[in-house]
């Protein structure tokens, strides 16, 4: 029986191509889009008030000690603020929280109308996200057009629900299995 794409096991799709990522940035970006990610909002406190940024470059680094990472783009106008932060919150968004993702994509100060409160250390924490990791800065690594920020997790909260997922330029949900 043929698969929906009429590709048999072990057979490659006709539109598969090999290319140099340095010569075809558009194709490279599309290839990266094949990897589904969750969607996060990273928040910090600044002298001008709370600030956030949408990011899908989040990953676990270590269980012991508890470390996570995310990577802001150097081209972002918010980049200098996040480079100066020694504490931050990383919020994993629920499937029905795309409005939060959109708000922080448009505005660094999208806290108006959202439920949030400062942590004991002053980090603005969004309420009712799927998970929230409060972090102290552990290390930064300047690489390419991004900086890898590693945070030591000092407090976590989470709840069971479906995550917001980003894949190939589109948002969607993923229902957890029971």
C-alpha positions as CSV (number, residue, x, y, z in Angstrom):
1,X,0.0,0.0,0.0
2,X,1.3,3.4,-0.9
3,X,1.9,6.1,1.7
4,X,-0.1,9.4,1.3
5,X,3.0,10.8,-0.5
6,X,3.4,7.6,-2.6
7,X,6.8,7.1,-1.1
8,X,7.7,3.5,-0.2
9,X,9.8,2.7,2.9
10,X,13.5,3.4,2.2
11,X,12.6,5.5,-0.9
12,X,13.5,9.2,-0.9
13,X,11.0,11.9,-1.9
14,X,11.6,13.4,-5.4
15,X,11.8,16.9,-3.9
16,X,14.6,16.1,-1.5
17,X,17.7,18.1,-2.2
18,X,21.2,18.6,-0.9
19,X,22.6,22.1,-0.8
20,X,25.2,24.3,0.9
21,X,23.5,26.2,3.7
22,X,26.0,29.1,3.2
23,X,24.9,29.5,-0.4
24,X,21.1,29.0,0.0
25,X,19.9,30.5,3.3
26,X,16.3,30.3,2.3
27,X,16.5,26.5,1.8
28,X,18.5,26.2,5.0
29,X,15.8,28.0,6.9
30,X,13.2,25.7,5.4
31,X,15.2,22.6,6.4
32,X,15.4,23.9,10.0
33,X,11.6,24.4,9.9
34,X,11.3,20.6,9.5
35,X,12.1,20.4,13.2
36,X,9.0,21.0,15.4
37,X,9.6,23.1,18.5
38,X,7.7,24.3,21.5
39,X,7.1,28.0,21.9
40,X,8.4,30.0,24.8
41,X,8.4,33.5,26.1
42,X,11.4,34.7,28.0
43,X,10.9,37.5,30.5
44,X,13.2,39.8,32.4
45,X,13.0,42.9,34.6
46,X,14.7,46.0,33.2
47,X,15.1,49.5,34.6
48,X,12.3,50.5,32.1
49,X,10.0,47.7,33.5
50,X,9.2,44.1,32.5
51,X,10.2,42.9,29.1
52,X,9.7,39.7,27.1
53,X,10.5,38.0,23.9
54,X,9.1,35.0,22.0
55,X,11.6,32.3,21.4
56,X,11.6,28.7,20.1
57,X,15.3,28.1,20.8
58,X,14.8,26.5,24.2
59,X,16.4,23.2,25.3
60,X,17.3,21.2,28.3
61,X,21.1,21.1,28.9
62,X,21.5,19.2,32.2
63,X,19.5,17.5,35.0
64,X,22.3,17.8,37.5
65,X,22.8,20.7,37.9
66,X,19.4,21.8,36.4
67,X,20.4,23.8,33.3
68,X,18.4,25.0,30.3
69,X,19.3,27.2,27.3
70,X,17.8,29.6,24.8
71,X,19.3,31.7,22.1
72,X,18.3,35.3,21.2
73,X,19.2,36.8,17.8
74,X,21.8,39.5,17.9
75,X,19.6,41.5,15.4
76,X,16.8,41.8,17.9
77,X,16.3,45.3,19.3
78,X,15.7,43.5,22.7
79,X,19.0,41.7,22.5
80,X,21.0,44.2,24.7
81,X,18.4,44.0,27.4
82,X,18.6,40.2,27.6
83,X,22.4,40.3,27.5
84,X,22.4,42.5,30.6
85,X,19.9,40.2,32.5
86,X,21.2,38.0,35.3
87,X,17.8,36.4,36.0
88,X,15.0,35.4,33.6
89,X,11.9,33.3,33.3
90,X,11.3,30.9,30.4
91,X,7.6,30.2,29.9
92,X,6.4,27.2,27.8
93,X,3.2,28.2,26.1
94,X,0.0,26.1,26.1
95,X,-1.7,25.3,22.8
96,X,-4.4,27.9,23.5
97,X,-1.8,30.7,24.3
98,X,-0.8,31.7,20.8
99,X,-2.1,35.2,21.7
100,X,0.8,35.5,24.3
101,X,3.3,34.4,21.6
102,X,1.8,37.0,19.2
103,X,1.8,39.7,21.8
104,X,5.6,39.3,22.6
105,X,6.5,38.9,19.0
106,X,5.0,42.4,18.3
107,X,6.0,44.2,21.5
108,X,8.7,43.8,24.1
109,X,6.3,45.2,26.8
110,X,3.2,43.1,26.0
111,X,2.4,42.6,29.7
112,X,-0.7,44.8,29.5
113,X,-3.8,42.6,29.7
114,X,-1.8,39.5,30.7
115,X,-1.8,37.9,34.2
116,X,1.7,38.1,35.6
117,X,3.5,38.9,38.9
118,X,7.1,39.5,39.9
119,X,9.0,36.6,41.4
120,X,10.8,36.9,44.7
121,X,13.8,38.1,42.7
122,X,11.8,40.6,40.6
123,X,11.5,38.5,37.4
124,X,8.1,39.0,35.7
125,X,6.4,35.6,35.6
126,X,3.4,34.9,33.4
127,X,0.5,33.1,35.0
128,X,-1.1,29.9,33.7
129,X,1.6,28.9,31.2
130,X,2.3,25.2,30.6
131,X,5.6,25.4,32.4
132,X,7.7,28.2,33.9
133,X,11.5,27.9,34.6
134,X,12.9,30.7,36.8
135,X,16.6,30.9,36.1
136,X,19.8,32.6,37.1
137,X,22.4,33.3,34.4
138,X,25.0,30.5,34.3
139,X,26.9,31.2,31.1
140,X,26.7,32.9,27.7
141,X,28.3,31.7,24.5
142,X,28.6,34.1,21.5
143,X,28.1,32.1,18.4
144,X,27.1,33.1,14.9
145,X,24.2,35.5,14.7
146,X,22.9,34.4,18.1
147,X,24.1,34.1,21.7
148,X,23.5,30.9,23.7
149,X,22.3,31.8,27.1
150,X,22.4,29.0,29.7
151,X,20.3,29.4,32.8
152,X,20.5,27.5,36.1
153,X,16.9,26.6,37.0
154,X,16.1,27.7,40.6
155,X,12.3,27.1,40.5
156,X,9.9,25.3,38.2
157,X,6.2,25.1,38.0
158,X,4.2,23.2,35.4
159,X,0.8,21.7,34.6
160,X,-0.5,19.0,32.3
161,X,-1.9,20.2,29.0
162,X,-1.1,20.4,25.3
163,X,1.8,22.6,24.2
164,X,1.9,25.3,21.5
165,X,4.0,23.9,18.7
166,X,5.9,25.7,15.8
167,X,6.6,23.8,12.6
168,X,7.5,25.0,9.1
169,X,6.4,28.5,9.8
170,X,3.0,27.5,11.3
171,X,1.6,27.2,14.9
172,X,-0.4,24.3,16.1
173,X,-1.1,22.0,19.0
174,X,0.0,18.6,20.0
175,X,-2.3,16.5,22.2
176,X,-0.4,14.6,24.9
177,X,-1.0,10.8,24.9
178,X,-2.7,9.3,27.9
